[in-house]
């Protein structure tokens, strides 16, 4: 589909840059040849809209025989998306889902009351060197959906709305923006998009969402003369019309946001909840390890090991 020319306003000038509420520079963590940068939650910002966790994975290069092995582990109270630029990840979960995550596709795993999953680069992919680069996000569920049954939805790259033209390509991953809606069913109002901009090209933020943020994964962007590099997240004040312009090398961005939830969330390990009691109950269920009859089961086909409850 064609880009709507009306969605390309001039960049803001003068005091418009004050619309940036927070700039987050995540620290890099080396996980043994595999770098992760965590932008959310941050000390001054727990969430952007319902997005409560945002990790950049890589870019990483694995030699033959190496890869990632995230053993089965539990989640509650959230939905996850692992969105890849490069590489493949093998997802298995306790619903019986066995799905490869490929670049540009959406795998929307709703934990709700409880789910267990693993993520690995296994099988044929380890027989040769391979790359991995992508973003992992968690979306906190609204309180009325926290105890919903677990669910999993897959949408291939070609199933997602793509806006292209005037030097930009934008793939809408979740939610609604710029007059388009992604196919995956969500539980609250949001948007999440992957944007590639040629040098000097501008993109507006959707102005129909309360909370909006941008993470730079490649290149650089400017807002009213201030430049933001790869590895930075900007969170903007509600209501202001904002446009970002790519630098001389172009830019790749993840745009995210949506309606804020009814209150902050508690986070402990892989659990997100509106109350500590929900997290304490999930802790006890995982510690009990009753895979046959308990709250959590292990993924079929990957049930020989798991990550124990942290001390």
C-alpha positions as YAML, in Angstrom:
chain: A
units: angstrom
residues:
- id: 1
  name: UNK
  ca: [0.00, 0.00, 0.00]
- id: 2
  name: UNK
  ca: [1.14, 3.59, -0.54]
- id: 3
  name: UNK
  ca: [2.24, 6.00, 2.13]
- id: 4
  name: UNK
  ca: [-0.31, 8.68, 2.89]
- id: 5
  name: UNK
  ca: [1.34, 12.01, 1.96]
- id: 6
  name: UNK
  ca: [-0.67, 13.73, 4.70]
- id: 7
  name: UNK
  ca: [1.32, 11.78, 7.29]
- id: 8
  name: UNK
  ca: [4.56, 13.65, 6.56]
- id: 9
  name: UNK
  ca: [4.38, 16.98, 8.40]
- id: 10
  name: UNK
  ca: [7.35, 19.27, 8.87]
- id: 11
  name: UNK
  ca: [9.70, 18.52, 11.74]
- id: 12
  name: UNK
  ca: [8.95, 20.56, 14.84]
- id: 13
  name: UNK
  ca: [11.05, 23.68, 15.35]
- id: 14
  name: UNK
  ca: [12.08, 25.84, 18.26]
- id: 15
  name: UNK
  ca: [10.71, 24.70, 21.58]
- id: 16
  name: UNK
  ca: [9.09, 21.60, 20.09]
- id: 17
  name: UNK
  ca: [12.06, 19.52, 21.19]
- id: 18
  name: UNK
  ca: [10.88, 20.10, 24.78]
- id: 19
  name: UNK
  ca: [8.18, 17.57, 23.98]
- id: 20
  name: UNK
  ca: [10.79, 14.90, 24.84]
- id: 21
  name: UNK
  ca: [9.95, 13.90, 28.39]
- id: 22
  name: UNK
  ca: [12.69, 11.33, 28.95]
- id: 23
  name: UNK
  ca: [15.78, 10.06, 27.14]
- id: 24
  name: UNK
  ca: [16.79, 6.52, 28.12]
- id: 25
  name: UNK
  ca: [20.27, 5.18, 27.40]
- id: 26
  name: UNK
  ca: [20.24, 1.47, 28.27]
- id: 27
  name: UNK
  ca: [23.33, -0.21, 29.64]
- id: 28
  name: UNK
  ca: [24.80, -3.07, 27.65]
- id: 29
  name: UNK
  ca: [25.14, -6.47, 29.32]
- id: 30
  name: UNK
  ca: [27.38, -9.16, 27.87]
- id: 31
  name: UNK
  ca: [25.77, -12.58, 28.24]
- id: 32
  name: UNK
  ca: [28.78, -14.50, 27.02]
- id: 33
  name: UNK
  ca: [29.32, -13.23, 23.49]
- id: 34
  name: UNK
  ca: [25.73, -12.01, 23.25]
- id: 35
  name: UNK
  ca: [24.97, -8.39, 24.11]
- id: 36
  name: UNK
  ca: [21.63, -7.17, 25.49]
- id: 37
  name: UNK
  ca: [20.57, -3.54, 26.04]
- id: 38
  name: UNK
  ca: [17.53, -3.00, 28.29]
- id: 39
  name: UNK
  ca: [15.63, 0.26, 27.79]
- id: 40
  name: UNK
  ca: [12.51, -0.63, 29.82]
- id: 41
  name: UNK
  ca: [11.86, -0.69, 32.68]
- id: 42
  name: UNK
  ca: [14.11, 2.31, 33.42]
- id: 43
  name: UNK
  ca: [14.65, 4.22, 36.69]
- id: 44
  name: UNK
  ca: [12.51, 7.16, 35.50]
- id: 45
  name: UNK
  ca: [10.10, 5.21, 33.26]
- id: 46
  name: UNK
  ca: [8.55, 1.85, 34.03]
- id: 47
  name: UNK
  ca: [6.34, 1.76, 30.94]
- id: 48
  name: UNK
  ca: [5.62, 3.47, 27.63]
- id: 49
  name: UNK
  ca: [1.91, 2.87, 27.17]
- id: 50
  name: UNK
  ca: [1.52, -0.80, 28.12]
- id: 51
  name: UNK
  ca: [5.12, -1.70, 27.09]
- id: 52
  name: UNK
  ca: [6.93, -2.65, 30.29]
- id: 53
  name: UNK
  ca: [10.02, -4.45, 29.00]
- id: 54
  name: UNK
  ca: [12.19, -3.58, 26.00]
- id: 55
  name: UNK
  ca: [15.46, -5.37, 25.23]
- id: 56
  name: UNK
  ca: [17.71, -5.06, 22.21]
- id: 57
  name: UNK
  ca: [19.32, -8.45, 21.50]
- id: 58
  name: UNK
  ca: [22.60, -8.29, 19.63]
- id: 59
  name: UNK
  ca: [23.64, -7.85, 16.93]
- id: 60
  name: UNK
  ca: [25.51, -11.09, 17.57]
- id: 61
  name: UNK
  ca: [27.46, -13.52, 15.41]
- id: 62
  name: UNK
  ca: [27.54, -17.17, 16.50]
- id: 63
  name: UNK
  ca: [30.10, -19.64, 15.28]
- id: 64
  name: UNK
  ca: [29.15, -23.16, 14.22]
- id: 65
  name: UNK
  ca: [27.68, -25.11, 17.12]
- id: 66
  name: UNK
  ca: [26.84, -22.06, 19.23]
- id: 67
  name: UNK
  ca: [23.60, -20.13, 19.80]
- id: 68
  name: UNK
  ca: [21.12, -19.14, 22.49]
- id: 69
  name: UNK
  ca: [19.49, -21.59, 24.88]
- id: 70
  name: UNK
  ca: [16.83, -19.93, 27.00]
- id: 71
  name: UNK
  ca: [15.48, -22.90, 28.96]
- id: 72
  name: UNK
  ca: [11.77, -23.23, 29.80]
- id: 73
  name: UNK
  ca: [10.64, -20.50, 32.19]
- id: 74
  name: UNK
  ca: [7.27, -19.07, 33.33]
- id: 75
  name: UNK
  ca: [5.38, -15.81, 32.72]
- id: 76
  name: UNK
  ca: [2.19, -14.28, 34.09]
- id: 77
  name: UNK
  ca: [0.31, -11.02, 33.48]
- id: 78
  name: UNK
  ca: [1.90, -10.05, 30.17]
- id: 79
  name: UNK
  ca: [2.16, -10.72, 26.46]
- id: 80
  name: UNK
  ca: [5.49, -11.09, 24.66]
- id: 81
  name: UNK
  ca: [6.78, -10.29, 21.19]
- id: 82
  name: UNK
  ca: [10.23, -11.24, 19.93]
- id: 83
  name: UNK
  ca: [10.76, -9.27, 16.71]
- id: 84
  name: UNK
  ca: [13.81, -10.16, 14.65]
- id: 85
  name: UNK
  ca: [15.85, -8.21, 12.12]
- id: 86
  name: UNK
  ca: [18.24, -11.11, 11.53]
- id: 87
  name: UNK
  ca: [18.37, -14.78, 12.49]
- id: 88
  name: UNK
  ca: [15.81, -17.32, 13.68]
- id: 89
  name: UNK
  ca: [14.67, -18.48, 17.13]
- id: 90
  name: UNK
  ca: [12.82, -21.70, 17.96]
- id: 91
  name: UNK
  ca: [9.86, -21.00, 20.26]
- id: 92
  name: UNK
  ca: [8.10, -23.76, 22.19]
- id: 93
  name: UNK
  ca: [5.50, -23.24, 24.90]
- id: 94
  name: UNK
  ca: [3.24, -25.16, 27.28]
- id: 95
  name: UNK
  ca: [0.25, -24.75, 24.96]
- id: 96
  name: UNK
  ca: [2.06, -27.08, 22.56]
- id: 97
  name: UNK
  ca: [3.13, -24.29, 20.20]
- id: 98
  name: UNK
  ca: [6.23, -25.16, 18.16]
- id: 99
  name: UNK
  ca: [7.02, -22.12, 16.01]
- id: 100
  name: UNK
  ca: [10.16, -20.65, 14.47]
- id: 101
  name: UNK
  ca: [10.44, -16.88, 14.88]
- id: 102
  name: UNK
  ca: [11.61, -15.34, 11.60]
- id: 103
  name: UNK
  ca: [12.56, -11.75, 10.72]
- id: 104
  name: UNK
  ca: [9.57, -9.43, 10.31]
- id: 105
  name: UNK
  ca: [7.01, -11.86, 11.78]
- id: 106
  name: UNK
  ca: [4.95, -11.54, 14.97]
- id: 107
  name: UNK
  ca: [4.68, -14.22, 17.61]
- id: 108
  name: UNK
  ca: [2.30, -12.88, 20.26]
- id: 109
  name: UNK
  ca: [2.39, -15.04, 23.38]
- id: 110
  name: UNK
  ca: [-0.20, -14.11, 25.99]
- id: 111
  name: UNK
  ca: [0.84, -15.40, 29.41]
- id: 112
  name: UNK
  ca: [-2.33, -14.42, 31.28]
- id: 113
  name: UNK
  ca: [-2.72, -16.73, 34.28]
- id: 114
  name: UNK
  ca: [0.43, -18.60, 33.35]
- id: 115
  name: UNK
  ca: [2.52, -20.02, 30.52]
- id: 116
  name: UNK
  ca: [5.95, -21.61, 30.16]
- id: 117
  name: UNK
  ca: [8.15, -21.24, 27.09]
- id: 118
  name: UNK
  ca: [11.68, -21.70, 25.77]
- id: 119
  name: UNK
  ca: [13.64, -19.89, 23.07]
- id: 120
  name: UNK
  ca: [16.59, -21.54, 21.36]
- id: 121
  name: UNK
  ca: [18.71, -21.48, 18.25]
- id: 122
  name: UNK
  ca: [18.87, -25.21, 17.72]
- id: 123
  name: UNK
  ca: [18.74, -27.88, 15.04]
- id: 124
  name: UNK
  ca: [20.03, -27.11, 11.54]
- id: 125
  name: UNK
  ca: [20.76, -23.46, 12.29]
- id: 126
  name: UNK
  ca: [23.71, -24.43, 14.53]
- id: 127
  name: UNK
  ca: [25.43, -26.36, 11.75]
- id: 128
  name: UNK
  ca: [26.87, -23.14, 10.32]
- id: 129
  name: UNK
  ca: [27.71, -19.62, 11.54]
- id: 130
  name: UNK
  ca: [24.62, -17.44, 12.01]
- id: 131
  name: UNK
  ca: [23.59, -13.94, 13.09]
- id: 132
  name: UNK
  ca: [20.96, -12.78, 15.56]
- id: 133
  name: UNK
  ca: [19.59, -9.26, 15.99]
- id: 134
  name: UNK
  ca: [16.21, -8.20, 17.30]
- id: 135
  name: UNK
  ca: [14.00, -6.69, 19.97]
- id: 136
  name: UNK
  ca: [12.17, -8.44, 22.80]
- id: 137
  name: UNK
  ca: [9.21, -6.68, 24.39]
- id: 138
  name: UNK
  ca: [6.68, -7.41, 27.11]
- id: 139
  name: UNK
  ca: [3.27, -5.77, 27.10]
- id: 140
  name: UNK
  ca: [1.58, -5.57, 30.51]
- id: 141
  name: UNK
  ca: [-2.01, -6.77, 30.41]
- id: 142
  name: UNK
  ca: [-4.88, -4.65, 31.75]
- id: 143
  name: UNK
  ca: [-6.10, -5.81, 35.15]
- id: 144
  name: UNK
  ca: [-9.22, -7.46, 33.75]
- id: 145
  name: UNK
  ca: [-7.09, -9.65, 31.43]
- id: 146
  name: UNK
  ca: [-4.29, -10.61, 33.83]
- id: 147
  name: UNK
  ca: [-5.85, -13.98, 34.66]
- id: 148
  name: UNK
  ca: [-7.03, -14.83, 31.15]
- id: 149
  name: UNK
  ca: [-6.08, -18.25, 29.77]
- id: 150
  name: UNK
  ca: [-2.75, -18.34, 27.96]
- id: 151
  name: UNK
  ca: [-2.82, -17.89, 24.19]
- id: 152
  name: UNK
  ca: [-0.50, -17.72, 21.18]
- id: 153
  name: UNK
  ca: [-0.96, -15.97, 17.84]
- id: 154
  name: UNK
  ca: [1.37, -15.94, 14.84]
- id: 155
  name: UNK
  ca: [1.33, -13.42, 11.98]
- id: 156
  name: UNK
  ca: [3.84, -13.76, 9.17]
- id: 157
  name: UNK
  ca: [5.74, -10.84, 7.71]
- id: 158
  name: UNK
  ca: [3.41, -10.66, 4.70]
- id: 159
  name: UNK
  ca: [0.34, -10.54, 6.99]
- id: 160
  name: UNK
  ca: [1.35, -7.22, 8.57]
- id: 161
  name: UNK
  ca: [0.38, -3.82, 7.18]
- id: 162
  name: UNK
  ca: [3.32, -2.16, 5.44]
- id: 163
  name: UNK
  ca: [3.42, 1.53, 4.54]
- id: 164
  name: UNK
  ca: [5.99, 2.38, 1.91]
- id: 165
  name: UNK
  ca: [6.91, 5.52, 0.00]
- id: 166
  name: UNK
  ca: [8.79, 8.80, 0.15]
- id: 167
  name: UNK
  ca: [11.94, 7.11, 1.44]
- id: 168
  name: UNK
  ca: [10.39, 5.21, 4.32]
- id: 169
  name: UNK
  ca: [9.11, 1.71, 4.97]
- id: 170
  name: UNK
  ca: [7.03, 1.08, 8.08]
- id: 171
  name: UNK
  ca: [5.74, -2.33, 9.20]
- id: 172
  name: UNK
  ca: [2.96, -2.19, 11.80]
- id: 173
  name: UNK
  ca: [3.62, -5.02, 14.26]
- id: 174
  name: UNK
  ca: [0.86, -4.46, 16.84]
- id: 175
  name: UNK
  ca: [-2.12, -2.19, 17.31]
- id: 176
  name: UNK
  ca: [-3.26, 0.75, 15.20]
- id: 177
  name: UNK
  ca: [-1.44, 3.74, 13.68]
- id: 178
  name: UNK
  ca: [-1.44, 5.87, 10.52]
- id: 179
  name: UNK
  ca: [-4.87, 4.54, 9.55]
- id: 180
  name: UNK
  ca: [-3.83, 0.86, 9.63]
- id: 181
  name: UNK
  ca: [-4.41, -1.98, 12.13]
- id: 182
  name: UNK
  ca: [-2.23, -5.04, 12.66]
- id: 183
  name: UNK
  ca: [-3.98, -8.45, 12.66]
- id: 184
  name: UNK
  ca: [-2.97, -9.69, 16.13]
- id: 185
  name: UNK
  ca: [-5.65, -9.22, 18.80]
- id: 186
  name: UNK
  ca: [-4.44, -7.09, 21.72]
- id: 187
  name: UNK
  ca: [-6.05, -6.26, 25.06]
- id: 188
  name: UNK
  ca: [-5.51, -2.51, 25.20]
- id: 189
  name: UNK
  ca: [-4.98, 0.38, 22.81]
- id: 190
  name: UNK
  ca: [-1.39, 0.46, 21.50]
- id: 191
  name: UNK
  ca: [0.94, 0.71, 18.54]
- id: 192
  name: UNK
  ca: [4.28, -0.93, 17.75]
- id: 193
  name: UNK
  ca: [6.09, -0.44, 14.44]
- id: 194
  name: UNK
  ca: [9.40, -1.06, 12.67]
- id: 195
  name: UNK
  ca: [10.46, 1.90, 10.52]
- id: 196
  name: UNK
  ca: [13.34, 2.17, 8.03]
- id: 197
  name: UNK
  ca: [14.16, 5.70, 6.85]
- id: 198
  name: UNK
  ca: [16.46, 6.80, 4.07]
- id: 199
  name: UNK
  ca: [18.87, 9.67, 4.72]
- id: 200
  name: UNK
  ca: [17.10, 12.95, 5.48]
- id: 201
  name: UNK
  ca: [13.61, 11.43, 5.47]
- id: 202
  name: UNK
  ca: [11.08, 12.33, 8.20]
- id: 203
  name: UNK
  ca: [8.41, 10.28, 9.92]
- id: 204
  name: UNK
  ca: [5.60, 11.59, 12.15]
- id: 205
  name: UNK
  ca: [4.62, 9.89, 15.38]
- id: 206
  name: UNK
  ca: [0.94, 8.91, 15.45]
- id: 207
  name: UNK
  ca: [-0.86, 11.63, 17.40]
- id: 208
  name: UNK
  ca: [-3.86, 9.54, 18.53]
- id: 209
  name: UNK
  ca: [-2.02, 7.72, 21.34]
- id: 210
  name: UNK
  ca: [-1.50, 8.95, 24.89]
- id: 211
  name: UNK
  ca: [2.04, 7.60, 25.36]
- id: 212
  name: UNK
  ca: [4.66, 7.47, 22.59]
- id: 213
  name: UNK
  ca: [8.28, 6.43, 22.45]
- id: 214
  name: UNK
  ca: [10.96, 5.79, 19.83]
- id: 215
  name: UNK
  ca: [14.00, 3.51, 20.08]
- id: 216
  name: UNK
  ca: [16.84, 3.97, 17.59]
- id: 217
  name: UNK
  ca: [18.27, 0.62, 16.49]
- id: 218
  name: UNK
  ca: [20.40, 1.93, 13.63]
- id: 219
  name: UNK
  ca: [21.68, 5.24, 12.32]
- id: 220
  name: UNK
  ca: [20.54, 8.45, 13.99]
- id: 221
  name: UNK
  ca: [17.59, 10.82, 14.05]
- id: 222
  name: UNK
  ca: [17.14, 14.50, 14.84]
- id: 223
  name: UNK
  ca: [14.32, 16.35, 16.56]
- id: 224
  name: UNK
  ca: [14.63, 20.13, 16.19]
- id: 225
  name: UNK
  ca: [18.38, 19.96, 15.78]
- id: 226
  name: UNK
  ca: [19.04, 17.54, 18.66]
- id: 227
  name: UNK
  ca: [20.54, 14.25, 17.48]
- id: 228
  name: UNK
  ca: [19.83, 10.83, 18.97]
- id: 229
  name: UNK
  ca: [22.02, 7.84, 18.22]
- id: 230
  name: UNK
  ca: [21.45, 4.10, 17.99]
- id: 231
  name: UNK
  ca: [20.78, 2.61, 21.40]
- id: 232
  name: UNK
  ca: [18.72, 5.53, 22.74]
- id: 233
  name: UNK
  ca: [15.02, 5.67, 23.55]
- id: 234
  name: UNK
  ca: [13.08, 8.95, 23.58]
- id: 235
  name: UNK
  ca: [9.74, 9.19, 25.38]
- id: 236
  name: UNK
  ca: [7.53, 12.11, 24.34]
- id: 237
  name: UNK
  ca: [4.97, 14.21, 26.17]
- id: 238
  name: UNK
  ca: [1.35, 13.43, 25.29]
- id: 239
  name: UNK
  ca: [-0.43, 15.58, 22.75]
- id: 240
  name: UNK
  ca: [2.48, 17.20, 20.93]
- id: 241
  name: UNK
  ca: [2.88, 16.73, 17.19]
- id: 242
  name: UNK
  ca: [6.31, 15.20, 16.66]
- id: 243
  name: UNK
  ca: [8.31, 14.22, 13.59]
- id: 244
  name: UNK
  ca: [11.77, 12.66, 13.47]
- id: 245
  name: UNK
  ca: [14.28, 13.11, 10.65]
- id: 246
  name: UNK
  ca: [16.90, 10.49, 9.72]
- id: 247
  name: UNK
  ca: [20.57, 11.42, 9.62]
- id: 248
  name: UNK
  ca: [22.99, 11.16, 6.71]
- id: 249
  name: UNK
  ca: [23.17, 7.36, 6.96]
- id: 250
  name: UNK
  ca: [19.43, 6.85, 7.37]
- id: 251
  name: UNK
  ca: [17.86, 5.25, 10.43]
- id: 252
  name: UNK
  ca: [15.98, 2.25, 11.71]
- id: 253
  name: UNK
  ca: [13.50, 2.84, 14.51]
- id: 254
  name: UNK
  ca: [11.07, 0.99, 16.72]
- id: 255
  name: UNK
  ca: [8.04, 3.16, 17.50]
- id: 256
  name: UNK
  ca: [5.85, 2.18, 20.43]
- id: 257
  name: UNK
  ca: [3.19, 3.39, 22.82]
- id: 258
  name: UNK
  ca: [-0.49, 3.47, 23.56]
- id: 259
  name: UNK
  ca: [-2.89, 4.06, 26.42]
- id: 260
  name: UNK
  ca: [-1.46, 3.98, 29.92]
- id: 261
  name: UNK
  ca: [-2.76, 1.32, 32.29]
- id: 262
  name: UNK
  ca: [-4.75, 2.00, 35.45]
- id: 263
  name: UNK
  ca: [-1.63, 1.94, 37.59]
- id: 264
  name: UNK
  ca: [1.98, 0.75, 37.83]
- id: 265
  name: UNK
  ca: [2.85, -2.92, 37.72]
- id: 266
  name: UNK
  ca: [4.94, -5.10, 40.01]
- id: 267
  name: UNK
  ca: [7.76, -6.94, 38.24]
- id: 268
  name: UNK
  ca: [9.63, -9.87, 39.73]
- id: 269
  name: UNK
  ca: [11.76, -12.12, 37.52]
- id: 270
  name: UNK
  ca: [9.47, -13.06, 34.60]
- id: 271
  name: UNK
  ca: [6.23, -12.14, 36.37]
- id: 272
  name: UNK
  ca: [4.23, -8.94, 35.88]
- id: 273
  name: UNK
  ca: [1.11, -8.19, 37.94]
- id: 274
  name: UNK
  ca: [-1.02, -5.43, 39.41]
- id: 275
  name: UNK
  ca: [-0.63, -6.96, 42.89]
- id: 276
  name: UNK
  ca: [2.17, -8.60, 44.85]
- id: 277
  name: UNK
  ca: [-0.22, -11.39, 45.84]
- id: 278
  name: UNK
  ca: [-0.45, -12.53, 42.20]
- id: 279
  name: UNK
  ca: [3.33, -12.65, 41.96]
- id: 280
  name: UNK
  ca: [3.69, -14.53, 45.26]
- id: 281
  name: UNK
  ca: [1.16, -17.14, 44.06]
- id: 282
  name: UNK
  ca: [3.08, -17.59, 40.80]
- id: 283
  name: UNK
  ca: [6.36, -18.00, 42.72]
- id: 284
  name: UNK
  ca: [4.90, -20.80, 44.82]
- id: 285
  name: UNK
  ca: [3.40, -22.54, 41.79]
- id: 286
  name: UNK
  ca: [6.73, -22.57, 39.93]
- id: 287
  name: UNK
  ca: [8.63, -23.62, 43.05]
- id: 288
  name: UNK
  ca: [6.23, -26.56, 43.53]
- id: 289
  name: UNK
  ca: [7.14, -27.95, 40.11]
- id: 290
  name: UNK
  ca: [3.91, -29.91, 39.65]
- id: 291
  name: UNK
  ca: [4.18, -30.11, 35.86]
- id: 292
  name: UNK
  ca: [1.39, -32.66, 35.51]
- id: 293
  name: UNK
  ca: [-1.35, -30.99, 37.55]
- id: 294
  name: UNK
  ca: [-0.10, -27.57, 38.66]
- id: 295
  name: UNK
  ca: [-0.48, -24.07, 37.33]
- id: 296
  name: UNK
  ca: [2.57, -24.38, 35.04]
- id: 297
  name: UNK
  ca: [3.50, -27.13, 32.59]
- id: 298
  name: UNK
  ca: [6.70, -27.56, 30.58]
- id: 299
  name: UNK
  ca: [6.69, -27.21, 26.78]
- id: 300
  name: UNK
  ca: [6.17, -30.51, 24.94]
- id: 301
  name: UNK
  ca: [9.40, -31.36, 23.16]
- id: 302
  name: UNK
  ca: [11.48, -29.24, 25.54]
- id: 303
  name: UNK
  ca: [10.64, -30.58, 28.99]
- id: 304
  name: UNK
  ca: [13.93, -32.06, 30.14]
- id: 305
  name: UNK
  ca: [15.19, -28.94, 31.90]
- id: 306
  name: UNK
  ca: [13.94, -25.59, 33.17]
- id: 307
  name: UNK
  ca: [15.13, -22.40, 34.85]
- id: 308
  name: UNK
  ca: [14.66, -22.70, 38.62]
- id: 309
  name: UNK
  ca: [13.09, -19.98, 40.75]
- id: 310
  name: UNK
  ca: [15.74, -17.37, 41.70]
- id: 311
  name: UNK
  ca: [16.82, -17.36, 45.32]
...
